[in-house]
Amino acid sequence: MKKLSKIVSIIMAGVICFTFTGCGSANYGVIDDEAVRRGINEGTEFVIIDDGNIALSGSASQAHIDACFAVLDLINQQRAAKGLAALVWSDKLTSAAQVRANEITGTFSHTRPDGSEFWTVDSTVQYGENLAKLYDSPNSVTNAWLNSPTHAANILDGGFKTVGIAIAQGNDGLYWAQEFGY
């Protein structure tokens, strides 16, 4: 137990030392608004699946897939350190995340390029979103999200049980989308 406590302390000290910001870029400011849609489907049959943009999901390179699973491992380590259950990978959320990652290479926002909300890619599964741009590794993007209170809340406190993560290559670097579900 002492060893685990020491490891967690070292990790937390490292996280505090980093100056990364969540849902922004390594070189630019923070967009720190909470992007959580809660209860929209409760008691209704309101469902949006954006068939017109699902084609945007495309396919990811093996390196990007590996990086996304590395982020999943890193966030689940943080959750375990807090006594939380691991987030479970969701293929549906990953498809939605790929759409969002591709979209944000042109317009970096929680609002989609057509003006609709992020969750309209597939409202049956999307309830929270973290975005980031220009982070070049799983460690750097995970640290950025964990250093932003609202993005860390999605990872650690949002009550979410599932996650999908995707990366898109923009002209200036990598764009990351992390979608959460229940």
N, C-alpha and C positions, 0 to 999 in steps of 0.2 A: 504494500500500500504506500509506503514511504517513497519507493522508487517511482510509482505512478504519479504521486503527488509532485515529485521533483520534475518529472518529464512534463507534466501539465504546466507547472510554474515556468519552466524554460520556454515552452511553446508560447505561453501567454506573454512572457516578457519580450519574446521575439516579435509577436504580433503588435504589441504596443510600440515597439521601436520602429516599425515600418511606417512610412509616411504615405502609403498608398491611399487612395480614396475609392469608395465603392461607386459603381454605376457611373463612372466618368472615365477619364483617361488618365494614364500615368502622367501626362503633361498638362492636363487641363483641370478645371474645377470640378466640383461635385454636383451631381444632380441627385439630391437626397430626399426625393419624395417617395412615400410608401406606395408601392404598386400592388395592392392586394384587393381583390374582389371577393367579398364574402357574402354568402347567402343569396346570390343572385338567382340560383335555380331552386331555392327552397320553396316548395309548394306550387311551383309553376312548371310548365313544360317548355320554357324559353331556352332554346338551344340554337347556337350558331356554330356551324362548321363551315369555314370559308373554303369551299371547294375550288373557287377561282384562284386561290393563292396556295393551295396545298402543293401544287406543282413546284412552287418555290423551294420546297424542302430539299429536293434533289438528293444527292448522296454525298456522304462525307468521306474524306480520306481516312485511311487507317490511323495516321498520326493524330488527326483531330479526334477520332473516336477514342483513341488511347488517352489523349489529354482530357477528354470529358470524363472518362472513368477515373482518371487520377483525381479530378476535382471531386467526384463523388466520394472517393476514398478519403480525401482530406476533410470534407465537410462531415462525413460520418465519424471520423476520428474526433472532431470537435463535439459532435453530438454525444458520442460515447463518454467523453470527458465530463459532460454535463449530466450524464445519466439518462440521456434521451435515446429512444429507439432509432435505429438507422433508417434513413430515407431509402425507399425502394425505387429502383430504376423503372421508368415507364416508357415504353416505346411510343405510345400516343403523345406523351408530353415531349419526348425527344423530337418527334416529327414537328410538333408545334414550335419547339425551340429552334429547330432548323429554319423554319419559315421566318421566325422573328430575327434570328441572327442574320439571315440574308437581307431582311428588310432594313435593319439598322445600319448596314453598310452605307446606305444612301441617306437615311433620316434617323439620327440617333435619338430615339424618344420612346417612352412607354405607349405613346399613341402611334398607331399604324400609319403608313404613308397615305392611306385613303381617309384618315381622320377618325377611324373607329378605334375602340379600345383594344389593348393587347390580347385580351382573352377571347376575342371574336375569331381567332384562328380555329379554335375548337373549344367552345364554351362547356362541353361536357367534361372536360378534364382540367382546364386552366383556371387557377384561382390566385396565383401569386407569380411575380416575375422579378428577376434580377437581371440587369444588363451591364455590360462593361465593354470598353473598347481600348485597344492598343496595349493590352497586357499580353506578354509573350509566353507565359508559362502557367500551368495549373496552380503553382504556389502563389504567384503574384496576383492572379485574379481572385483566388480564394481569400488571400490576405486582404485584398481591397474590399471585398464584400463583407468580411468579418469586421473590418474597421469602420464600416458605415452602419450606424445603429438600425436604420430601417431595413437594410439589406441583410444584416446579421439576424434581425428579427425573423425574416422569412426563413432563414436557414435554421435558426435555433429555437425560435419562440412562436412560430406561426401556426403550430398545430398541424402542419402539413405532414403527409405520410409518403408521398411519391414525388419524384423529380425527373425531369428530362433536361439534358444539357446539350448544347450544340455550339459550334464555332463556324464562322464564315470568314473567309479571307477577303478583306477590303484592300483597296489600293494602298492604304497607309498602314495596314496591320491587321491584327485579329480582332474580331467582334464576337462576343460571348453572350449567349442567352441561356438563362436558367429558369425553367418553368416549374411551378409547384402545383400539386394537387392533393386531395384528401383520400 
